[in-house]
Amino acid sequence: MKVLKVIATILLLSIYGYTSAQTLNIDWREGSHFVYKTYNNKEVLGGINRSVVNKVVQDGDKNVYTLTTTATDDKGNPIGLKDKDGNINNTINREVFSDADHLYFIDVKSSMSSIDSIQAMLEENDIQIAYSGELPAIPRSPQVGPLPKCEYQIALKHKDRQIAINFNYSKRQVLGKEIVVTGAGTFDCWKVTEQFNISMFIIKKSILYTTWIADKVGIVKQETYDKSGQLLSQEILTEIK
């Protein structure tokens, strides 16, 4: 059962699930603050994610931004996993980074390592975890057209048993520019679509994403659809400072 909790958390983090300028940058500083609200397909508020940039590290062409994200429901109650004492951990530290050519908004490894309850389960059950493959990236100089597909794997090993969770991003493309208006302001965004595929044993699931990304800001809006194209949820940037 504990192994299943680890798997469920990995899937959640991976789903979490991306201007008139022609180059996309991340212009975050220590103390930068973002608020995203999540709505279901009936536009009912389901949760609020608050993120703060705690550290910015520059190493040549690579910039690494460490964020702390706190999740609550629409009433302000914490959303997250319970530890062995029944306390809810609704805080995740994660990294967003860029190099000379790409932006990376997903890093499951950094997120997983910040969840104490998950680390405790791994240690208590002598479970080793390994990561491999390519993370999905957005070009810093986008052009309308297809993007390379990518895939990565998370392997959980317990004694002689190993469970592999495979992630594949396909049908990725940049559709063009769109203006997006939210409570945080008006943003000139690049619109990106992709299909996120998960497979484990005989289990397979596909989710479609449409993401709007603004220069210096990052992800402004993201919509999630099922494989038939029905809207499941949307996450919207409502505050930035």
N, C-alpha and C positions, 0 to 999 in steps of 0.2 A: 504493500500500500504506500509506503514511504517513497519507493522508487517511482510509483505513479505520480506522486506529488511533484517530484523533481521533474518528470517529463512534462507535466501540465504547466509548470512554471516556465520551462524552456520554451514551450510553444507560445505561451502568452508574451514572453519577452521578445520573441522573434517576430510576432505579429505587430507588436507595438511600434499593434503593432509596436518624409523627405521635406523684372525690372527693366526698365529700359536698358539697363546695363547688359552687355553681352557676356560678361564673366560673372559666375556665382562665387561669392565669398561668404565667409562667416565672420561677422564683425562683433563677436561677443567678448566681453571683458569680465573679469572677476566681479561678481555681484550682479551680473545681468540676470533679470527675472522674467519668467514666462509663465503664463497661465493658459491651459488648454481645457476646453469643455467638450465632453463627449455626449452625443445624442444618439438615440436609437432611430429606427427607420420611420418613427412617427414624430420625430423631432422633440422627444421627451428627454430632458436632461438626465443622464445616468451617472456621470462622474466628473470630477475635476482633478486635473493633474497640475501641480505647481512645481516648477523647476527653477533652480538657482545654480549659476555657474560658480563653482568653488575654486577652480584652478585652471589656469591657461598656461600651457607649456609650448614653447616654440623651439623647434629643432630643425634648422635649415628650412626646407620647403614644407615640413610637416608641422601642423599645429594640432594639439590635443586639448580638448575642452572637457573637463570633468564636471558633470552635473549631478545634483541631488534632486530627485523627483519624489514628491509626496502625493499619494493618491487618496482621495476621499469620495464618498458618494454625494448625491445632491443635497444631503442634510448635514454634510460635514463630518460624517462618521468615517473612520479609516477603512480603506480597502486593501487587503493583502493577505498573506499567509499567517497562520497562528504558529507560535513557537510551542515548545513542550509545556510551557506554563500558561498557555492560553492567550498570550499577548499577541496582538496583531502587529506585524511589521509591514507598514505601508510606505516605507522609504527605500528607494533604490538608487544607488550610485551607478552612473553609466558614463561612457566616453563617446563623444562625437569628435571626429577628426577629419582633417583634410591633408592632402599632399599637393604637389604642384599641379596635378591634373584632375583630381576627383574629390568629392565630398562623401563622407561615410556617416550615415545617421544611425546605423544599427551596429551594435557590438554586444552580442549576447554574452560573451565571455566576461567582460567587465561588469555587466549587470548581475550575472549569476554570482560572481565572487563577492558581491556586496550584500547578499541576503544571508544573514546569519543562520536563519532556520534551515536554509538549503545546505549551507556548508556543514551544519551540525548533522543533518541527515546523512550526508555523504560520508562524513567521518565515522559516525556511529555504525553505519552499515558497511564500512570498508568498500565504498564505491569510488572508483576512479572515473574522472571525466576528461575527455580529450576533444579538441576542436580542430577542424581542418577545412580547407577549401577557401573560396573567395566570398567576401562580404559584398552585398549589393552596393554599387557606387553610382553617383550622379556626376557627369562631367562638369567641370567648372566652366567650360565653354560649350554650352549645349547647342545642338543643332537639331532642327526638326528631322525626325527619322528614327529608325530602330536603335536600340541600345543592346549591348552584348548581354546574353543571359549568363547567369552565374549560379553556382551551387556550393553549399558547404554542408558539413556533417558534424553532428555531436554524438560521441560514443560514450555510453555508460558501461563500465565493466565491473562486475561483481563476481569474484572468484573465477570460475571458468565460463561464466555467462556474460555475453556482451549484447547490449541493445544499441542499435544505430538509428538515429533520427536524421533523415535526409531532408534538406531544404533546397528548393530549386526556384529560381526567379526566371520566368520566361515571358515571352510576348511583351518585352519591355520597349517602350518608345516614348520619345518626346513629341508631344502633339503641337506645341507652340506656346504663345504667350496669352495670358488672360489677366484681367484686373479682378482682384478678389477684395471685397469689402467685409471687414469683421469689426468686432468691438475694439480691436487693437489698432485699427486704421485701414488705410487703402494701400494695397500692395500690387505691384506689377510682377506677376509670377510666371514661371515656367510650369507647364502642365505635363505631368509624367504619368503614364499608365503601365501596369505590370500585373502579371499573374504569379501569385505566391503558392507554391505547391509543397505539401508536407507528406512524407511517406515514412511509415514505420511498420514493419511486418507486412500484413495485408491491408493496413489502414492507409487510406489516401484521402487527402482533402485539398481543395483548391479554393483560393480566395483572390478576388480581383481588387486592385487598389487604383485609385486615382489620387494623385498628390500634387499640390500646388506649392512651389518653392520660390521664395523671394531672395534676392541678393541682400547680403548682410544680415538677414533675419533667419533664414532656414525654412522649415516647414510652416506654412500658414494654415493649410487645410488638408485633410485627408479623408476620403470616402472609401468605405469598404463594401464590396458587393459579393454575393454568392456566385457560383459558377453559371447560374442562369441570368445573371445581370440584375438581380433584385438588390436594392440598397439595404444594407444591414446596419450601418452606423456611420457617423461622421465625427471627426475631431477637429475643433476649430480654435485657432489662436485668438484669445479674447483680451489678453493684456500683455504688454511687453514694456520693460523699462530697464 
